Amino acid sequence: MAILPILTYPDPRLKRLAAPVADFGPALAALLADLAETMAAGPGGVGIAAPQVDRSLCICLVDCSKARKACANHGLLELINPEIVEWSGMAVGREGCMSIPDFTANVVRATEVVCQYQDRDGKAQVVHAEGFEARALQHELDHLAGTLFIDRVVSKKRDVFPRKRSR
Amino acid sequence: MDVHYVLLTVSGPDRPGIVAAIAEALLAARCNLEDSSMTQLRGEFAILLIVRLGDGGVAALEAHIGPAARDLGLAYALHPLAAGEVGRPAAAGRTPCLITVFGADHPGIVAPVARFLADLAVNITDLSTEVVGSAAKPVYAMVIEARSPVPVEELETGLARVARDLACDVSVKEIEEYPL
């Protein structure tokens, strides 16, 4: 196990499209262990995607049992070749990312998602997540498509103030 | 004092091209525009920014900002900062929160709210106010972002008391930050 270095913006490698995982052998297990350790060492500790550690593969980890505030969660999710197949609801939340240190901004996310994925043995799985876990899933899956939360910012700060009108 | 940074404020009648002209002047003076806040307030445009000085120092900055400001009818001021003054304040142990106050416009809304927060050592990090609604029924809207050393519930209870006296509606919510 090892804590892997995190790529940080504007590293162009964060913008790559990750490749699907085909090999579910011991190398995958080793990478999952490293990802878990690296995630745990981060400031948030609840999510990580393989492209963040320069492995351009469709793998991410989400563990909302480690969230600072208790929330509905499925514990550690090892998501391989994940895909969100259903979305509903909308909420604004202020996100940060290990790959963009010291910056947070408001991002709109679905409040509930259904995600299909394969587990470490290649078996098909489905998870229905809501709230913070749904947000974390969407954030981490975005990394697999080379998308960062800064691509989805709706406002840096407030979002309740009336828009300025031109009179 | 070893000056590397200045706080620059610029303001004047709003029109398109103010930001471009100021940014070009800074670039020409080989200064670096760092953190900034720029906004339209009624018919005025106000700029607050931290500038890292180039080799030409304050003199080069003034030589370029002066004419640019004059051309656009803008007032400006420079406040030198020592390198040690431009660090980011520690946020540890403070809860980020968003406080909104709405009510019929009347004098004396900001002062009591801000005094209440100050007495609890709540640090206001951003504040905006606007008079909205019709001319006959003006509504005062204030949005504050702050970092609070006391629990949000305590702010809520206290601010509810302040708001009652002001006949305003107040809401306090913790800004949840999701480090992912």
Interface residues (C-beta under 8 A of the other chain):
Chain A: G42 P43 G44 V46 G47 K69 G93 R94 E95 G96 C97 M98 D102 T104 F132 R135 A136 H139 E140 F149 K157 R158 V160 F161 P162 K164
Chain B: Q40 R88 L98 T100 D126 S128 E130 V132 A141 V143 E145 I175 E176 E177 Y178 P179 L180
